[in-house]
Amino acid sequence: DDDSTYLGTHPLTQNIQLMSPETITHDASKSTTSQQLRIVSLLPSITEILCKLGLSSNIVGITHECDYPTELTSSGRARVVTTSDINPRTMTQSEIHEAVCGSLTNGQSLYGINKGVLQDVKPDIIFTQSLCDVCAVSYPVVLSTCAKLLGGPKANVEESDEKGAVEKGSSSCHLSLKDTTTGLDPKVISMEPENLKDTLDTFHVAAKAIGSPEVIKRANEVTSSIESGLNIIRQAVKGCKKPRVAFIEWHDPIFCGGHWIVDMLDIARGDYVMPVEYGGRSIAMSNEDFIKLDPDVILIGPCGFDLARTVKDTIEIFGTKDWWLNLRAVKEGRVFAADANSYYARPGPRLLQGTGIMAAAMHGDNIMDSLDEDLVPASGYCQITPDLYARSNSIEYVTHALSAEPAIPLCTLQPHPKCCLFVAWNGVIVLVYKGFPRSLMLAKERLCTLLPGLKDENFGSKWPKTTLAAVKDGTPDLTMTQFERLRDICGEYSSKIANCNILINVERLSIVEYERRGLEKLAVRKDILLHKNRQLDLNSSVSSNERKVVDNVVKEWSNLDTYLPKVNAPGSRISSYREASGRGSTCVAFLDPLPNE
């Protein structure tokens, strides 16, 4: 009873009468308004749904897996109330599978609830799920923990006067727990979507539980928008030939994608060949049975894994399954790794984008051209061609990586409107551009995903810029007078450039092997043409912290006393750019020809 985390079951959860979604009502007699409601979400998809309904400020508790939207998860407003002994980031798929099977065989939950945190946040409503014990805290554990922790020995479970059995496919069930000593009376609502329609219903279930007319209206607007997006995708692929497609939710061992995956593939116009019934659970199948399917397209989205992890595991498949490279889809490069954590594993709003990704992967970049980034996020999937199975840092490998689908779109650079010319640290004069163009960020993400051992970029390196000049070797440190003059010159010409409204099109990226850092002498250059039929926004989803760091660099100009030592710091002198430095490789955009202005 003194443990801080509960993993088991409790007698109070036995023989409980549950309510169907139709019987969930808002108790108008309670004084708590929708603005004051304190919500705990025990599933990442529910967290996303609640935020879509405009309830992010009401969320006081989340799971350790909740990572979206970042505005909520990075704010610190919501405390983490769950725990887990499984760390998927350090375990192989086989190890995770064995740990999951072991826990479930022994009747244990994979996750626990932190007693102290749950008591501290004092929830009015707890949203959970009973669909899958692998995805989140099991429903019995939630009920027993609430009964034991919030109510203690005096807790009693209230049955509704309205009887309603929970049938297969129901989106929700409801339980009320009342603590007679503290007055806590949280509602526990379990979401149980089994297909795409059920998923949309959960928005309305959540809104009805809140009871606010504004939230109910918002749920109607959100689901209508999602349905509209699905119809756009449906129309875009109308008339396309249906490829025979497999969706692998886990590959060691192989599991078929189930539940809403079947609906999504149907909308994206795919002929799903894996043995899953409509709305059915994901099931395991043998290697031999999968080989017999020999699908036209293979989509891989391991439950809970982001794109980088999915790409890594997909490329490693050929090392553990010697038959993999003999599959027709693998030979023809029709294998696609996807960000399942964002677009497939969570029955929430981003299943819309997951459906768009399926359509683009199955039917090609032409379909992606007819849709937009809101429906087909280019960073959500990556084609795995046969050339990518032998991971390396060679120029040829990098070229293949950047040439894979989805094609990287054309990029437009605009000089920074406030200060495009300035002296950076180490005395380097640079021309900097506005924002973080999504196209260039996509290229960087692709390289980080596919190249082994590539270090993370710092914020300054992510910021697109052109190096123009460097201090000569042996030059004395700049004096304050010299630096002030340099700043005035940069300011004068920054204003002139800003008035010209210059836009610079980046039509190709180049993978180069250089002998000098200034790229004045190249040993190898391979160009990748960018996709001209599609262009992404100037700004990407770079975090607010990254933007803040860049903004602070520009602001440092105002304090010359603290900035001058950074300019005079040793490092990037002209010789480091122009003298032979041994061969190195990089990805650059050569801005030629430049605008006449």
Secondary structure per residue as TSV (DSSP state, phi and psi in degrees):
chain	resnum	aa	ss	phi	psi
A	1	D	-	360.0	-16.5
A	2	D	-	-92.8	-4.2
A	3	D	-	-64.5	143.8
A	4	S	S	-81.6	-16.8
A	5	T	E	-129.0	135.4
A	6	Y	E	-110.2	131.4
A	7	L	-	-120.3	-9.9
A	8	G	S	-99.1	-160.6
A	9	T	-	-113.4	173.1
A	10	H	-	-140.9	142.1
A	11	P	G	-56.2	-27.4
A	12	L	G	-65.9	-17.2
A	13	T	G	-85.7	-5.6
A	14	Q	T	-83.3	145.4
A	15	N	T	56.7	38.1
A	16	I	-	-89.4	133.1
A	17	Q	-	-82.9	122.3
A	18	L	-	-102.4	160.3
A	19	M	B	-110.7	144.6
A	20	S	-	-76.4	162.4
A	21	P	G	-58.8	-30.8
A	22	E	G	-65.5	-22.5
A	23	T	G	-95.6	0.6
A	24	I	-	-72.7	124.0
A	25	T	-	-130.4	157.1
A	26	H	-	-92.4	128.2
A	27	D	-	-83.1	101.0
A	28	A	T	-70.7	-13.4
A	29	S	T	-75.1	-17.6
A	30	K	S	-75.8	146.0
A	31	S	-	-82.0	-15.0
A	32	T	-	-70.2	124.8
A	33	T	-	-90.4	169.4
A	34	S	T	-62.5	-30.3
A	35	Q	T	-70.0	-26.2
A	36	Q	T	-95.5	-13.6
A	37	L	-	-57.4	137.8
A	38	R	-	-108.5	120.1
A	39	I	E	-115.6	137.6
A	40	V	E	-113.5	127.9
A	41	S	E	-109.2	123.2
A	42	L	-	-105.8	24.1
A	43	L	S	-154.6	132.6
A	44	P	H	-55.9	-38.1
A	45	S	H	-64.9	-37.3
A	46	I	H	-67.3	-38.4
A	47	T	H	-57.8	-43.6
A	48	E	H	-65.1	-40.3
A	49	I	H	-62.8	-47.1
A	50	L	H	-61.6	-40.0
A	51	C	H	-67.2	-37.5
A	52	K	H	-61.8	-29.5
A	53	L	T	-84.7	4.9
A	54	G	T	80.3	25.4
A	55	L	-	-110.4	18.4
A	56	S	G	-59.6	-35.1
A	57	S	G	-71.7	-15.1
A	58	N	G	-88.6	-14.1
A	59	I	E	-79.6	118.9
A	60	V	E	-110.6	-12.0
A	61	G	E	-144.4	137.1
A	62	I	E	-137.4	176.8
A	63	T	-	-92.4	167.9
A	64	H	T	-69.3	-13.7
A	65	E	T	-96.1	-7.7
A	66	C	-	-70.9	117.2
A	67	D	-	-133.3	9.6
A	68	Y	-	-153.0	141.1
A	69	P	S	-72.3	149.1
A	70	T	H	-65.2	-25.3
A	71	E	H	-60.1	-33.1
A	72	L	H	-82.5	-50.5
A	73	T	H	-69.4	-25.4
A	74	S	T	-93.0	-8.0
A	75	S	T	-78.1	-24.9
A	76	G	S	81.7	1.3
A	77	R	-	-68.6	-38.4
A	78	A	S	-99.1	131.9
A	79	R	E	-92.9	149.3
A	80	V	E	-80.5	125.2
A	81	V	-	-111.1	-1.8
A	82	T	E	-115.6	162.8
A	83	T	E	-136.3	162.5
A	84	S	E	-156.0	142.0
A	85	D	S	-89.0	-7.3
A	86	I	-	-98.3	126.0
A	87	N	-	-112.6	95.6
A	88	P	T	-63.4	-17.8
A	89	R	T	-75.9	-18.8
A	90	T	T	-115.1	1.2
A	91	M	S	-116.6	150.0
A	92	T	-	-77.3	166.8
A	93	Q	H	-61.2	-38.5
A	94	S	H	-64.2	-42.4
A	95	E	H	-65.3	-40.1
A	96	I	H	-64.5	-43.3
A	97	H	H	-60.3	-44.2
A	98	E	H	-64.3	-40.1
A	99	A	H	-66.2	-40.7
A	100	V	H	-64.3	-48.5
A	101	C	H	-61.6	-39.3
A	102	G	H	-63.2	-43.2
A	103	S	H	-66.1	-45.4
A	104	L	H	-68.7	-35.6
A	105	T	H	-63.4	-36.6
A	106	N	T	-84.8	4.3
A	107	G	T	73.2	22.9
A	108	Q	-	-103.8	149.9
A	109	S	-	-81.9	147.8
A	110	L	S	-75.6	-15.6
A	111	Y	E	-130.6	158.2
A	112	G	E	-127.4	167.6
A	113	I	E	-115.3	130.0
A	114	N	E	-76.5	115.1
A	115	K	H	-59.6	-49.7
A	116	G	H	-63.1	-42.8
A	117	V	H	-66.7	-43.9
A	118	L	H	-61.8	-39.6
A	119	Q	H	-66.3	-38.7
A	120	D	H	-66.3	-39.4
A	121	V	H	-79.3	-14.7
A	122	K	-	49.0	67.1
A	123	P	-	-73.3	146.5
A	124	D	S	-90.8	-33.2
A	125	I	E	-135.3	136.9
A	126	I	E	-119.9	118.1
A	127	F	E	-96.9	130.0
A	128	T	E	-141.7	-162.1
A	129	Q	E	-149.7	154.7
A	130	S	-	-126.5	12.3
A	131	L	S	-75.9	-40.1
A	132	C	-	-146.7	117.5
A	133	D	T	-74.2	-10.6
A	134	V	T	-84.1	-25.7
A	135	C	T	-84.2	-30.2
A	136	A	S	-161.6	-178.5
A	137	V	S	-56.2	131.1
A	138	S	-	-66.2	150.6
A	139	Y	H	-60.4	-44.7
A	140	P	H	-58.6	-36.2
A	141	V	H	-66.2	-39.4
A	142	V	H	-61.7	-47.0
A	143	L	H	-64.3	-45.2
A	144	S	H	-67.2	-37.8
A	145	T	H	-65.7	-43.9
A	146	C	I	-62.6	-44.5
A	147	A	I	-64.1	-39.6
A	148	K	I	-82.0	-40.0
A	149	L	I	-85.3	-47.0
A	150	L	I	-79.6	-33.7
A	151	G	I	-101.8	-28.5
A	152	G	G	66.3	-158.0
A	153	P	G	-66.1	-17.8
A	154	K	G	-95.3	2.0
A	155	A	-	-68.9	143.9
A	156	N	E	-134.1	143.2
A	157	V	E	-93.6	121.8
A	158	E	E	-94.6	134.7
A	159	E	-	-93.6	148.6
A	160	S	-	-78.2	150.4
A	161	D	S	-69.0	-27.0
A	162	E	S	-88.4	114.0
A	163	K	-	-82.9	136.3
A	164	G	-	-158.5	115.3
A	165	A	-	-77.7	144.5
A	166	V	-	-86.2	115.7
A	167	E	-	-101.1	163.7
A	168	K	T	-57.5	131.8
A	169	G	T	95.4	-7.3
A	170	S	-	-62.9	146.3
A	171	S	S	-87.5	-15.3
A	172	S	E	-161.2	154.1
A	173	C	E	-134.0	163.0
A	174	H	E	-137.2	139.0
A	175	L	E	-139.6	139.9
A	176	S	E	-112.4	128.2
A	177	L	E	-115.5	125.7
A	178	K	E	-117.2	129.0
A	179	D	-	-97.3	107.9
A	180	T	T	-74.2	-11.0
A	181	T	T	-94.5	-33.9
A	182	T	T	-111.2	-11.7
A	183	G	-	86.0	-0.1
A	184	L	-	-67.1	134.4
A	185	D	-	-143.2	65.9
A	186	P	-	-75.4	141.8
A	187	K	E	-88.3	135.8
A	188	V	E	-110.0	116.7
A	189	I	E	-119.1	123.5
A	190	S	E	-104.8	121.9
A	191	M	E	-85.7	134.9
A	192	E	-	-135.9	54.3
A	193	P	-	-70.9	130.2
A	194	E	-	-108.5	-13.6
A	195	N	S	-148.8	-175.9
A	196	L	H	-67.9	-38.2
A	197	K	H	-62.8	-44.2
A	198	D	H	-59.1	-38.2
A	199	T	H	-61.5	-44.8
A	200	L	H	-64.3	-34.3
A	201	D	H	-63.3	-30.0
A	202	T	H	-64.1	-27.3
A	203	F	H	-61.3	-43.0
A	204	H	H	-73.6	-35.1
A	205	V	H	-61.5	-45.2
A	206	A	H	-64.6	-43.1
A	207	A	H	-63.9	-40.1
A	208	K	H	-66.5	-36.1
A	209	A	H	-65.4	-36.2
A	210	I	H	-69.5	-41.9
A	211	G	-	86.4	2.6
A	212	S	-	-87.5	130.9
A	213	P	H	-57.8	-36.4
A	214	E	H	-64.3	-41.4
A	215	V	H	-69.8	-39.1
A	216	I	H	-62.1	-42.0
A	217	K	H	-63.1	-42.3
A	218	R	H	-62.4	-39.0
A	219	A	H	-61.4	-40.5
A	220	N	H	-64.1	-40.2
A	221	E	H	-67.5	-43.3
A	222	V	H	-65.9	-47.6
A	223	T	H	-67.1	-34.9
A	224	S	H	-63.6	-39.8
A	225	S	H	-65.5	-41.6
A	226	I	H	-64.2	-44.9
A	227	E	H	-61.9	-37.7
A	228	S	H	-63.7	-42.6
A	229	G	H	-63.2	-40.9
A	230	L	H	-63.4	-38.0
A	231	N	H	-66.7	-36.9
A	232	I	H	-61.7	-43.8
A	233	I	H	-63.8	-43.3
A	234	R	H	-58.9	-41.5
A	235	Q	H	-71.5	-33.9
A	236	A	H	-65.5	-33.4
A	237	V	T	-98.2	1.7
A	238	K	T	-59.6	128.0
A	239	G	T	92.8	-13.6
A	240	C	-	-70.7	145.8
A	241	K	-	-67.7	136.6
A	242	K	-	-79.6	114.9
A	243	P	-	-79.2	151.4
A	244	R	E	-78.0	117.5
A	245	V	E	-124.2	144.3
A	246	A	E	-117.1	138.8
A	247	F	E	-118.1	113.5
A	248	I	E	-96.8	114.9
A	249	E	E	-86.4	-18.2
A	250	W	E	-160.7	142.0
A	251	H	E	-117.0	-2.0
A	252	D	T	-141.0	81.0
A	253	P	T	-81.4	172.6
A	254	I	E	-73.6	128.4
A	255	F	E	-123.1	138.4
A	256	C	E	-79.8	144.8
A	257	G	-	-68.8	132.6
A	258	G	-	-121.6	-164.9
A	259	H	T	52.8	-120.9
A	260	W	H	-71.2	-14.7
A	261	I	H	-58.6	-38.0
A	262	V	H	-61.7	-46.1
A	263	D	H	-61.0	-45.3
A	264	M	H	-62.5	-42.6
A	265	L	H	-66.1	-34.5
A	266	D	H	-65.5	-44.0
A	267	I	H	-64.1	-39.3
A	268	A	T	-77.7	2.3
A	269	R	T	63.6	62.0
A	270	G	-	-124.7	146.0
A	271	D	E	-94.6	99.4
A	272	Y	E	-74.4	117.0
A	273	V	-	-97.9	-3.2
A	274	M	S	-84.3	148.9
A	275	P	S	-78.1	67.6
A	276	V	-	-124.5	130.4
A	277	E	-	-77.2	160.4
A	278	Y	T	-57.0	123.8
A	279	G	T	75.4	2.7
A	280	G	-	-78.8	162.0
A	281	R	-	-70.7	158.4
A	282	S	-	-65.3	136.3
A	283	I	-	-127.5	156.5
A	284	A	E	-84.9	152.3
A	285	M	E	-144.1	154.9
A	286	S	-	-76.6	160.6
A	287	N	H	-59.1	-40.0
A	288	E	H	-63.3	-42.1
A	289	D	H	-67.5	-35.6
A	290	F	H	-68.7	-39.7
A	291	I	H	-59.4	-38.3
A	292	K	H	-64.5	-27.5
A	293	L	H	-66.1	-40.5
A	294	D	-	39.8	63.0
A	295	P	-	-70.5	162.9
A	296	D	S	-73.8	-37.1
A	297	V	E	-133.3	139.7
A	298	I	E	-120.8	120.2
A	299	L	E	-104.4	131.8
A	300	I	E	-120.9	119.3
A	301	G	-	-141.6	77.1
A	302	P	-	-60.9	131.9
A	303	C	T	-53.5	121.7
A	304	G	T	86.5	-2.3
A	305	F	-	-98.8	140.9
A	306	D	-	-81.1	-178.5
A	307	L	H	-65.0	-42.9
A	308	A	H	-59.4	-44.9
A	309	R	H	-69.1	-37.8
A	310	T	H	-65.0	-42.8
A	311	V	H	-61.1	-46.6
A	312	K	H	-57.0	-49.1
A	313	D	H	-69.0	-35.2
A	314	T	H	-65.5	-43.4
A	315	I	H	-65.1	-30.9
A	316	E	H	-81.2	-9.0
A	317	I	H	-58.9	-41.6
A	318	F	H	-63.8	-19.6
A	319	G	H	-80.5	-20.0
A	320	T	H	-109.5	-17.6
A	321	K	-	-126.5	97.9
A	322	D	T	-66.5	-14.3
A	323	W	T	-86.5	-10.1
A	324	W	G	-59.2	-47.3
A	325	L	G	-70.0	-8.2
A	326	N	G	-88.9	-9.1
A	327	L	S	-69.4	141.6
A	328	R	H	-60.1	-44.1
A	329	A	H	-62.9	-35.2
A	330	V	H	-70.6	-45.2
A	331	K	H	-60.2	-38.5
A	332	E	T	-89.1	3.0
A	333	G	T	71.7	27.9
A	334	R	-	-103.3	40.4
A	335	V	E	-110.3	133.0
A	336	F	E	-130.1	124.8
A	337	A	E	-89.1	140.2
A	338	A	E	-129.9	156.1
A	339	D	-	-80.3	85.8
A	340	A	H	-69.5	-31.4
A	341	N	H	-59.8	-35.2
A	342	S	H	-90.3	-38.1
A	343	Y	H	-118.7	-4.5
A	344	Y	T	-136.1	-37.7
A	345	A	S	-78.0	-18.9
A	346	R	S	-109.4	113.3
A	347	P	-	-74.1	82.1
A	348	G	S	-148.0	-159.5
A	349	P	T	-63.7	-27.9
A	350	R	T	-83.4	4.3
A	351	L	H	-62.8	-24.7
A	352	L	H	-59.2	-50.5
A	353	Q	H	-66.4	-34.1
A	354	G	H	-61.3	-38.2
A	355	T	H	-66.2	-40.8
A	356	G	H	-62.9	-39.3
A	357	I	H	-63.3	-42.5
A	358	M	H	-57.6	-45.0
A	359	A	H	-62.3	-44.8
A	360	A	H	-67.6	-39.2
A	361	A	H	-67.0	-41.3
A	362	M	H	-76.7	-32.7
A	363	H	H	-114.6	-0.3
A	364	G	-	96.3	174.0
A	365	D	H	-64.2	-21.6
A	366	N	H	-62.9	-37.7
A	367	I	H	-68.3	-39.2
A	368	M	H	-63.2	-35.6
A	369	D	H	-63.6	-32.8
A	370	S	H	-80.9	-13.5
A	371	L	S	-106.5	-174.5
A	372	D	-	-129.7	178.0
A	373	E	T	-60.9	-28.3
A	374	D	T	-66.5	-27.6
A	375	L	T	-100.0	-28.9
A	376	V	S	-131.2	82.6
A	377	P	-	-65.2	119.1
A	378	A	G	-63.3	-24.1
A	379	S	G	-84.2	4.3
A	380	G	G	-92.7	-8.4
A	381	Y	E	-156.0	166.6
A	382	C	E	-154.0	131.9
A	383	Q	E	-71.7	136.6
A	384	I	-	-110.6	98.0
A	385	T	-	-84.5	161.8
A	386	P	G	-55.6	-30.2
A	387	D	G	-65.8	-20.5
A	388	L	G	-89.0	-5.1
A	389	Y	G	-73.3	-24.8
A	390	A	S	-96.6	82.2
A	391	R	-	-62.5	135.5
A	392	S	-	-159.8	176.5
A	393	N	-	-107.0	19.4
A	394	S	-	-71.8	158.5
A	395	I	H	-59.1	-40.8
A	396	E	H	-63.9	-42.2
A	397	Y	H	-64.7	-44.8
A	398	V	H	-62.5	-38.6
A	399	T	H	-61.6	-44.1
A	400	H	H	-62.2	-40.3
A	401	A	H	-62.4	-44.5
A	402	L	H	-78.2	-15.2
A	403	S	H	-92.6	-7.0
A	404	A	S	-70.0	160.3
A	405	E	S	-75.8	147.7
A	406	P	S	-73.0	142.0
A	407	A	-	-62.2	139.3
A	408	I	-	-74.8	126.7
A	409	P	E	-76.4	164.5
A	410	L	E	-56.2	147.4
A	411	C	E	-124.3	140.6
A	412	T	E	-116.9	126.5
A	413	L	E	-103.3	139.4
A	414	Q	-	-126.7	126.0
A	415	P	B	-53.5	144.5
A	416	H	-	-57.0	128.1
A	417	P	S	-69.2	-22.5
A	418	K	S	-97.0	-42.1
A	419	C	-	-155.1	81.8
A	420	C	S	-83.3	-22.2
A	421	L	E	-113.6	126.2
A	422	F	E	-160.2	165.4
A	423	V	E	-89.8	115.2
A	424	A	E	-83.4	178.5
A	425	W	G	-57.4	153.8
A	426	N	G	67.6	14.3
A	427	G	G	75.5	32.3
A	428	V	E	-103.4	127.3
A	429	I	E	-88.7	127.5
A	430	V	E	-129.2	153.8
A	431	L	E	-105.3	119.8
A	432	V	E	-112.1	154.2
A	433	Y	B	-113.8	164.7
A	434	K	S	-75.1	132.8
A	435	G	S	65.7	-163.6
A	436	F	-	-124.5	89.9
A	437	P	-	-53.3	129.4
A	438	R	H	-60.4	-35.3
A	439	S	H	-62.7	-46.8
A	440	L	H	-67.3	-35.8
A	441	M	H	-65.5	-36.5
A	442	L	H	-62.6	-42.2
A	443	A	H	-62.5	-42.9
A	444	K	H	-64.0	-41.7
A	445	E	H	-63.2	-40.1
A	446	R	H	-61.2	-44.3
A	447	L	H	-65.0	-42.9
A	448	C	H	-64.2	-32.8
A	449	T	H	-74.0	-40.0
A	450	L	H	-97.4	-23.0
A	451	L	S	-91.2	124.6
A	452	P	T	-71.3	135.2
A	453	G	T	76.6	10.7
A	454	L	-	-73.7	129.0
A	455	K	-	-74.0	152.2
A	456	D	-	-66.4	142.3
A	457	E	-	-78.5	147.2
A	458	N	-	-81.8	168.7
A	459	F	H	-59.9	-41.6
A	460	G	H	-64.0	-35.7
A	461	S	H	-69.6	-29.8
A	462	K	H	-69.5	-25.6
A	463	W	S	-71.2	119.4
A	464	P	-	-68.5	133.0
A	465	K	E	-159.8	163.2
A	466	T	E	-122.0	126.1
A	467	T	E	-79.7	126.5
A	468	L	E	-106.5	-36.1
A	469	A	E	-159.2	158.8
A	470	A	E	-140.3	158.8
A	471	V	B	-69.5	139.9
A	472	K	-	-67.6	147.6
A	473	D	T	-63.0	142.0
A	474	G	T	82.4	-3.9
A	475	T	-	-71.8	132.5
A	476	P	-	-60.2	158.9
A	477	D	-	-55.7	144.0
A	478	L	-	-64.2	138.0
A	479	T	-	-83.9	167.1
A	480	M	H	-60.9	-37.6
A	481	T	H	-63.7	-44.7
A	482	Q	H	-63.7	-41.8
A	483	F	H	-67.2	-39.9
A	484	E	H	-62.2	-38.4
A	485	R	H	-65.8	-42.5
A	486	L	H	-61.5	-40.5
A	487	R	H	-66.1	-39.2
A	488	D	H	-63.7	-42.0
A	489	I	H	-63.5	-44.9
A	490	C	H	-62.2	-41.3
A	491	G	H	-64.4	-41.3
A	492	E	H	-61.7	-48.4
A	493	Y	H	-77.8	-24.4
A	494	S	H	-63.1	-40.9
A	495	S	H	-64.9	-42.0
A	496	K	H	-63.5	-42.0
A	497	I	H	-65.7	-41.7
A	498	A	H	-60.9	-37.3
A	499	N	H	-71.1	-17.1
A	500	C	T	-85.0	-11.2
A	501	N	T	51.5	50.5
A	502	I	-	-76.0	134.8
A	503	L	-	-123.6	131.4
A	504	I	E	-114.9	117.7
A	505	N	E	-83.2	128.4
A	506	V	E	-101.2	105.7
A	507	E	-	-98.7	-12.3
A	508	R	E	-151.4	152.3
A	509	L	E	-109.5	149.6
A	510	S	E	-124.7	130.5
A	511	I	E	-96.0	119.5
A	512	V	E	-125.8	150.4
A	513	E	E	-114.0	118.4
A	514	Y	E	-114.3	160.4
A	515	E	S	-107.7	-14.3
A	516	R	S	-136.8	140.5
A	517	R	T	-61.5	-27.3
A	518	G	T	-74.1	-2.1
A	519	L	S	61.8	23.3
A	520	E	S	-80.2	-15.9
A	521	K	S	-137.0	112.3
A	522	L	E	-109.5	141.2
A	523	A	E	-90.8	-37.2
A	524	V	E	-142.0	141.3
A	525	R	E	-141.1	123.8
A	526	K	E	-120.9	124.5
A	527	D	E	-99.8	140.4
A	528	I	E	-118.4	114.5
A	529	L	E	-71.8	136.2
A	530	L	-	-86.5	157.9
A	531	H	E	-74.5	113.9
A	532	K	E	-80.5	-17.2
A	533	N	E	-83.4	-3.4
A	534	R	E	-143.6	139.8
A	535	Q	E	-138.3	131.6
A	536	L	-	-91.1	166.2
A	537	D	-	-60.5	156.5
A	538	L	S	-59.9	-37.5
A	539	N	S	-101.9	149.9
A	540	S	-	-114.7	-169.9
A	541	S	-	-90.5	33.9
A	542	V	-	-61.6	141.1
A	543	S	-	-63.4	156.9
A	544	S	H	-62.6	-31.3
A	545	N	H	-65.2	-39.8
A	546	E	H	-64.9	-43.1
A	547	R	H	-63.4	-38.4
A	548	K	H	-63.9	-39.7
A	549	V	H	-61.7	-44.5
A	550	V	H	-65.2	-43.0
A	551	D	H	-60.7	-37.1
A	552	N	H	-67.8	-32.2
A	553	V	H	-62.3	-43.8
A	554	V	H	-66.3	-39.6
A	555	K	H	-66.5	-23.6
A	556	E	G	-61.9	-20.4
A	557	W	G	-56.1	-30.8
A	558	S	G	-72.6	-14.3
A	559	N	-	-121.6	84.8
A	560	L	H	-65.6	-31.7
A	561	D	H	-61.2	-39.1
A	562	T	H	-87.5	-23.3
A	563	Y	H	-85.0	-32.7
A	564	L	H	-57.9	-42.9
A	565	P	H	-58.8	-32.1
A	566	K	H	-71.0	-35.0
A	567	V	H	-67.0	-38.3
A	568	N	S	-84.2	-3.0
A	569	A	S	-61.2	140.5
A	570	P	S	-67.1	154.6
A	571	G	S	153.1	-98.5
A	572	S	-	-84.2	80.7
A	573	R	B	-92.7	170.2
A	574	I	H	-61.0	-32.4
A	575	S	H	-65.5	-30.5
A	576	S	H	-68.7	-17.9
A	577	Y	H	-95.5	-35.4
A	578	R	H	-103.0	-21.3
A	579	E	S	-86.0	154.7
A	580	A	-	-59.0	129.7
A	581	S	-	-125.1	13.9
A	582	G	-	83.7	153.5
A	583	R	-	-70.0	140.9
A	584	G	E	-145.6	168.2
A	585	S	E	-126.2	149.1
A	586	T	E	-158.7	167.5
A	587	C	E	-113.7	125.1
A	588	V	E	-136.8	166.8
A	589	A	-	-119.4	115.5
A	590	F	-	-82.1	120.0
A	591	L	-	-89.2	75.4
A	592	D	-	-135.7	132.2
A	593	P	S	-83.6	154.1
A	594	L	-	-80.7	157.4
A	595	P	-	-60.3	148.2
A	596	N	-	-65.9	-28.7
A	597	E	-	-57.4	360.0
